[in-house]
Amino acid sequence: MSYYLLSLKWSKHKEKYVWWGPDNSGYTENLNEAGVYTEEQINSRPLHYRNTSTYPVPVEVVEKMTIQRVVPTFSNNWNMMGIDLSTLKEY
């Protein structure tokens, strides 16, 4: 199982949860930038990863709580959808 590490310390009194970054480094509110930790990593240092300031939350649980999925309008995304804007007619 895979986990995001929730920073209880830095999430307190915030509008968004704060997650650990990858490789035990930094914090972020953006799940795209959050680290994903394995069960083996968490079990190898249980007091480090589960305590009064940090708590592992399964990735599946966090994904169920996500309320917004946004696709940015990068030029490569238009290409991936097969849309050539220059060939489309105005309506």
C-alpha positions as CSV (number, residue, x, y, z in Angstrom):
1,M,0.0,0.0,0.0
2,S,1.1,3.6,-0.7
3,Y,0.7,6.6,1.5
4,Y,0.8,10.3,1.6
5,L,2.2,11.7,4.8
6,L,-0.1,14.3,6.3
7,S,1.7,17.0,8.3
8,L,-0.7,17.5,11.3
9,K,1.6,20.2,12.6
10,W,1.5,22.4,9.4
11,S,-2.1,21.6,8.5
12,K,-3.6,22.9,11.7
13,H,-5.6,26.1,11.1
14,K,-5.2,25.9,7.3
15,E,-7.8,25.7,4.6
16,K,-5.8,22.9,2.8
17,Y,-3.9,19.9,4.1
18,V,-0.2,20.0,4.1
19,W,1.7,16.9,2.9
20,W,5.3,15.8,3.1
21,G,7.4,16.2,-0.1
22,P,9.2,13.3,-1.6
23,D,12.3,11.8,0.1
24,N,11.4,13.3,3.5
25,S,12.0,16.8,2.2
26,G,9.8,19.8,2.4
27,Y,6.0,20.3,2.5
28,T,3.3,21.1,0.0
29,E,-0.4,21.6,-0.3
30,N,-0.2,20.3,-3.9
31,L,-0.7,16.5,-4.1
32,N,1.2,16.6,-7.5
33,E,4.2,17.6,-5.5
34,A,3.7,15.4,-2.5
35,G,5.8,12.3,-1.8
36,V,4.3,8.9,-1.9
37,Y,5.7,6.5,0.7
38,T,5.5,2.7,0.8
39,E,4.3,0.6,3.7
40,E,7.8,-0.7,4.1
41,Q,9.2,2.8,4.5
42,I,6.6,3.6,7.2
43,N,7.1,0.4,9.0
44,S,10.9,0.9,9.0
45,R,10.6,4.1,11.1
46,P,7.1,3.9,12.7
47,L,7.7,6.7,15.3
48,H,9.1,9.0,12.6
49,Y,6.1,8.6,10.2
50,R,3.2,8.2,12.7
51,N,3.2,10.6,15.6
52,T,1.6,13.7,16.9
53,S,2.8,15.8,14.0
54,T,2.7,13.3,11.1
55,Y,0.2,10.7,10.0
56,P,0.3,8.4,7.0
57,V,-2.9,8.4,4.9
58,P,-3.5,5.8,2.2
59,V,-3.3,7.3,-1.3
60,E,-6.7,5.7,-2.2
61,V,-8.3,7.5,0.7
62,V,-6.8,10.9,-0.2
63,E,-7.8,10.4,-3.9
64,K,-11.5,9.9,-2.7
65,M,-11.3,13.2,-0.9
66,T,-10.0,15.1,-3.9
67,I,-12.8,17.5,-5.1
68,Q,-11.1,19.2,-8.0
69,R,-9.3,17.8,-11.0
70,V,-8.1,20.4,-13.5
71,V,-6.4,19.9,-16.8
72,P,-4.2,22.9,-17.8
73,T,-4.3,24.2,-21.3
74,F,-0.7,23.5,-22.2
75,S,0.0,23.3,-25.9
76,N,1.0,19.6,-25.5
77,N,-2.4,18.8,-24.0
78,W,-4.1,20.2,-27.1
79,N,-1.9,17.9,-29.2
80,M,-2.6,14.9,-27.0
81,M,-6.4,15.4,-27.6
82,G,-5.8,15.7,-31.3
83,I,-7.1,19.3,-31.5
84,D,-5.5,21.7,-33.9
85,L,-6.9,25.1,-32.9
86,S,-5.8,26.8,-36.1
87,T,-8.1,24.5,-38.2
88,L,-11.2,25.1,-36.2
89,K,-13.9,27.5,-37.5
90,E,-15.5,30.1,-35.3
91,Y,-19.2,29.7,-34.7
